[in-house]
């Protein structure tokens, strides 16, 4: 994984909870089957249109609700480049990092669906190439950036503890 992420924006609103991201009735299925139903309550075409590297942009309180990691796992299965939101539910934010899914907080009100965003995780900078604008977002501490880069908490700890 690179520290620079660039992709097309798919934009959603405020208060997108984990049951919308990953509907509970599919939790017993393998993650690849769960991922087919990601976001379907608000966008029935999400799983067909999202491409590897695309950036999910949302408003405030993204990921509220359950603390289960299935929401992050279905988005990671789709190879989402990053999630950018005005704010995240704290548990969702940390679980995203734990599974290796980059998250950045900025005011997303001017970002439009289809915009071309570039995110520099090392400095928390977001460039909107479509609009010619730049934003200063949250910057993760270096050890958390390393955790995201390595794919999440488990591979990070395995390396730190020298476990194969």
Secondary structure by P-SEA (a helix, b strand, c coil): cccbbbbbbbccccccccccccccccccccaaaaaaaccccccccccccccccbbbbbccccccccccaaaaaaaaaacccbbbcccccaaaaaaaaaabbbbbbcccccccccbbbbbccccbbbbcccccbbbbcccccaaaaaaaaaccaaaaaaaaaccc
